[in-house]
Amino acid sequence: MGERARQLGFTFPYLYDETQETAKTYRAACTPDFYVFDKNHKLVYRGQFDDSRPESGAPVTGADLSRALDAALEGRVIPEEEQKPSLGCNIKWKAGNAPAYFAA
C-alpha cells in the first residue's frame, strides 16, 4: 500500500501498523473501517463510508462519513444509530497476533 500511496499521490498521511497494535486498540475488524475523532481526540464515529457495496449498484457517495465529519466539525453528537458498521475484507492478523476478541 505504501507504494500505491506514492503512485497515486496521496496527499494525506498513510500509516503502516506493523505491530497491529493500533488495529487492536481500536478493535478494527475489516477494511475499510472509518474512525472520526473530535478536536479533543475523542472517538466520535466508527462506521462505513456509505451504503455502496461491490456489485450492489448503489452509488459511491461517502454520505455516512461526510455526515459524521460535518457533525464532528460542528461539535454535534453523532448518534449510535447513524454509525453503521463497515463491511469489507477482514484484517489479516499476523500469526499469533489476533486480538483476544477474535480468538476462536
Legacy VTK file of the C-alpha trace (Angstrom):
# vtk DataFile Version 3.0
C-alpha trace
ASCII
DATASET POLYDATA
POINTS 104 float
0.000 0.000 0.000
2.876 2.373 0.651
3.968 2.084 -2.975
0.383 2.521 -4.153
0.029 5.636 -1.989
3.130 7.085 -3.659
1.910 6.127 -7.148
-1.475 7.715 -6.594
-0.018 10.804 -4.932
-1.985 10.547 -1.689
-1.963 13.975 -0.053
-2.920 12.600 3.353
-0.759 10.663 5.800
-0.609 6.954 5.083
0.425 4.912 8.084
1.500 1.302 8.351
0.613 -0.509 11.574
3.473 -3.009 11.546
2.771 -4.432 15.009
-1.022 -4.247 14.526
-1.312 -2.674 17.984
-3.282 0.295 16.651
-5.763 -2.013 14.917
-6.186 -3.965 18.139
-6.583 -0.808 20.232
-9.439 0.431 18.035
-10.924 -3.053 17.646
-10.631 -2.864 13.878
-12.357 -5.747 12.146
-12.258 -5.048 8.439
-11.120 -2.637 5.800
-12.180 -0.003 5.200
-13.220 0.906 8.738
-13.540 4.672 9.268
-12.825 6.457 12.546
-13.559 10.133 13.239
-12.148 11.923 16.272
-13.268 15.259 17.662
-10.990 18.186 18.480
-10.269 16.589 21.871
-9.114 13.377 20.172
-12.203 11.511 21.371
-13.567 8.843 19.020
-16.977 10.103 17.885
-17.665 7.943 14.814
-16.753 4.473 13.712
-18.523 3.162 10.694
-18.996 2.821 6.999
-18.186 5.206 4.160
-21.667 4.851 2.677
-24.236 2.217 1.702
-22.456 1.231 -1.519
-21.137 -2.302 -1.872
-19.274 -4.007 -4.708
-21.718 -5.014 -7.417
-24.707 -3.592 -5.488
-25.377 -0.799 -7.950
-25.602 1.683 -5.067
-23.660 4.848 -5.885
-20.456 5.639 -4.014
-21.277 8.877 -2.206
-19.385 8.882 1.069
-22.605 10.119 2.664
-22.202 8.425 6.057
-18.623 9.552 6.561
-19.416 13.040 5.263
-22.286 13.438 7.764
-20.017 12.231 10.560
-17.261 14.674 9.621
-19.715 17.581 9.389
-21.165 16.718 12.806
-17.720 16.419 14.372
-16.606 19.760 12.915
-19.768 21.395 14.244
-19.375 19.787 17.673
-22.585 17.780 17.297
-23.037 14.272 18.677
-23.213 11.510 16.083
-25.980 9.162 17.247
-25.150 5.460 17.544
-27.899 4.551 15.061
-26.071 6.601 12.408
-22.893 4.573 12.889
-23.371 1.581 10.623
-20.516 -0.940 10.735
-18.192 -1.167 7.772
-18.338 -4.217 5.553
-15.187 -5.271 3.788
-12.226 -7.586 3.809
-11.343 -8.909 7.230
-7.986 -7.920 8.676
-5.258 -10.450 8.088
-3.677 -10.823 11.514
-0.057 -11.846 11.746
0.462 -15.376 13.055
-0.311 -15.429 16.773
-1.247 -11.743 16.748
-5.052 -11.869 16.549
-6.603 -9.972 19.450
-8.498 -11.910 22.102
-11.850 -10.650 20.809
-11.194 -12.595 17.559
-9.835 -15.757 19.173
-11.744 -18.917 18.331
LINES 1 105
104 0 1 2 3 4 5 6 7 8 9 10 11 12 13 14 15 16 17 18 19 20 21 22 23 24 25 26 27 28 29 30 31 32 33 34 35 36 37 38 39 40 41 42 43 44 45 46 47 48 49 50 51 52 53 54 55 56 57 58 59 60 61 62 63 64 65 66 67 68 69 70 71 72 73 74 75 76 77 78 79 80 81 82 83 84 85 86 87 88 89 90 91 92 93 94 95 96 97 98 99 100 101 102 103
